[in-house]
Amino acid sequence: MITHTYSIQRLASEETAARIVDFFFSSNSFDDTRYTPGEEEQLKTLPYRALSGEVVFWYATSEEGEIIGASCAAENDQKTGGYSWDYVVVHRQYRGWGIAANLLSHMIEYLRHASARYLITYTCSLPEYQTVRRLFDRNGFQLIGQCPDYYFEGEDRLIYWRKIS
């Protein structure tokens, strides 16, 4: 019997950061693995940037301690209470458990305590990203823009925004 038990924590160690990077580049994470050079660099460094306080990073683990989800946010460069949400990814075998929504819930709680004004995020227009777009829609995000051919030819960047209250 599957119990759907997992835990969500804030990233606090180099060992866990390395495990998250391994998860990012495993066959169980992203559906679209045609990373841009910038994405590849981000995925390799974001967990470590969380250890220095540049970003806030949450991750989910299974009962056995396996990394099964991850997400992060960072305040905007102007330090005006706006935050950017980068990457939410859930292990293929654990999708449908509500892990992405729970990671987002932890993030929103943190942002409220930090007196954040808004959260902005991005995704791709390809069909592979339909699930994350539904997550945004279900959680009060508004589609506020589209940048044609942002990632690669024919792959637009969709920009979503949500007020934090």
C-alpha distance (Angstrom), angle and dihedral (degrees) to the residues before:
residue distance angle dihedral
M1 . . .
I2 3.82 . .
T3 3.81 111.5 .
H4 3.82 98.6 -170.6
T5 3.78 89.4 -134.8
Y6 3.78 118.6 158.9
S7 3.78 137.9 141.0
I8 3.79 133.2 -134.0
Q9 3.79 121.9 -145.6
R10 3.77 140.9 168.5
L11 3.78 115.4 -105.5
A12 3.80 111.6 -104.0
S13 3.83 109.9 153.9
E14 3.79 140.7 58.1
E15 3.79 90.0 -131.2
T16 3.82 91.0 58.8
A17 3.82 91.1 43.4
A18 3.81 89.3 56.8
R19 3.82 90.9 48.1
I20 3.81 90.0 51.6
V21 3.81 92.0 50.9
D22 3.81 88.5 50.7
F23 3.81 89.2 50.2
F24 3.82 91.6 50.1
F25 3.81 90.9 56.0
S26 3.80 96.0 40.7
S27 3.80 124.6 104.0
N28 3.81 89.1 -112.2
S29 3.81 99.1 65.0
F30 3.80 126.0 57.1
D31 3.80 122.4 27.6
D32 3.81 92.0 -150.8
T33 3.81 109.4 51.2
R34 3.79 97.1 171.9
Y35 3.80 90.0 111.9
T36 3.77 121.0 -169.7
P37 3.82 112.9 -127.5
G38 3.82 88.0 -105.5
E39 3.80 93.4 50.8
E40 3.78 91.7 50.8
E41 3.80 90.4 51.9
Q42 3.83 91.7 46.8
L43 3.78 93.5 49.7
K44 3.81 90.9 51.2
T45 3.82 94.8 48.3
L46 3.83 109.6 29.2
P47 3.81 96.5 83.9
Y48 3.80 90.8 50.2
R49 3.81 91.2 46.5
A50 3.80 87.0 57.4
L51 3.79 89.7 59.6
S52 3.80 89.6 58.4
G53 3.81 92.1 47.7
E54 3.82 97.5 -109.2
V55 3.81 92.3 119.0
V56 3.79 136.4 14.2
F57 3.79 113.0 -122.6
W58 3.80 131.5 -166.3
Y59 3.78 127.0 -174.0
A60 3.79 136.4 -176.2
T61 3.79 125.7 -138.2
S62 3.77 131.3 -165.7
E63 3.81 122.0 -125.6
E64 3.82 86.4 -91.6
G65 3.82 92.1 54.5
E66 3.82 96.6 -106.5
I67 3.81 116.1 147.8
I68 3.81 104.7 -112.0
G69 3.80 103.1 163.8
A70 3.78 143.5 11.8
S71 3.78 141.3 -176.4
C72 3.81 139.3 164.6
A73 3.79 144.3 -170.3
A74 3.79 136.3 -166.6
E75 3.78 135.1 -165.6
N76 3.80 115.1 -106.7
D77 3.80 119.6 -96.2
Q78 3.80 91.9 -104.8
K79 3.85 91.3 57.8
T80 3.82 90.8 -134.2
G81 3.78 99.3 137.1
G82 3.78 97.0 -88.2
Y83 3.79 117.2 124.9
S84 3.78 134.2 -161.8
W85 3.80 120.1 -143.0
D86 3.79 114.0 -147.3
Y87 3.75 125.2 -173.1
V88 3.74 129.5 -11.4
V89 3.78 113.4 -169.9
V90 3.79 132.3 169.2
H91 3.80 127.5 -166.1
R92 3.82 110.7 -100.9
Q93 3.81 94.1 -120.2
Y94 3.81 92.8 52.2
R95 3.79 100.4 48.0
G96 3.78 115.2 123.9
W97 3.82 92.2 37.6
G98 3.82 93.6 102.5
I99 3.79 93.4 -109.4
A100 3.82 96.0 134.7
A101 3.82 91.2 49.0
N102 3.80 90.1 47.7
L103 3.82 92.0 49.7
L104 3.81 87.6 51.3
S105 3.82 90.6 48.5
H106 3.82 90.9 54.3
M107 3.80 89.2 48.3
I108 3.82 93.8 49.9
E109 3.82 90.6 48.7
Y110 3.81 89.9 52.0
L111 3.82 91.4 47.0
R112 3.81 92.3 51.0
H113 3.82 90.2 52.6
A114 3.81 88.8 47.9
S115 3.84 90.1 52.1
A116 3.80 90.9 -120.3
R117 3.79 116.0 179.0
Y118 3.80 100.2 -155.2
L119 3.78 146.5 -9.1
I120 3.79 121.3 -136.1
T121 3.79 124.5 -169.0
Y122 3.78 140.8 170.3
T123 3.75 139.9 -146.8
C124 3.77 141.1 169.6
S125 3.81 126.1 -91.6
L126 3.83 94.3 -132.0
P127 3.83 119.4 113.4
E128 3.84 90.5 -112.0
Y129 3.81 87.5 71.5
Q130 3.82 96.8 53.6
T131 3.82 92.5 104.0
V132 3.81 94.1 56.1
R133 3.82 90.6 45.3
R134 3.81 88.3 55.3
L135 3.82 88.9 50.4
F136 3.80 89.3 54.5
D137 3.81 92.6 47.3
R138 3.83 93.4 48.6
N139 3.80 91.5 50.5
G140 3.77 101.8 52.5
F141 3.80 101.9 -92.9
Q142 3.78 120.1 145.6
L143 3.79 123.4 -147.0
I144 3.82 101.0 -123.4
G145 3.80 103.6 168.0
Q146 3.75 151.4 1.9
C147 3.79 129.0 -148.4
P148 3.83 111.0 -161.1
D149 3.82 119.3 -131.5
Y150 3.81 91.8 -0.8
Y151 3.79 99.6 145.6
F152 3.78 100.9 25.1
E153 3.80 133.9 -26.7
G154 3.80 107.2 -57.5
E155 3.83 93.8 13.2
D156 3.77 110.9 106.7
R157 3.79 125.6 -165.0
L158 3.80 112.3 -124.9
I159 3.80 115.5 -155.1
Y160 3.81 120.4 -149.8
W161 3.81 129.5 -172.5
R162 3.80 135.8 -169.3
K163 3.79 130.3 -175.5
I164 3.80 114.1 -129.7
S165 3.78 112.8 -139.6
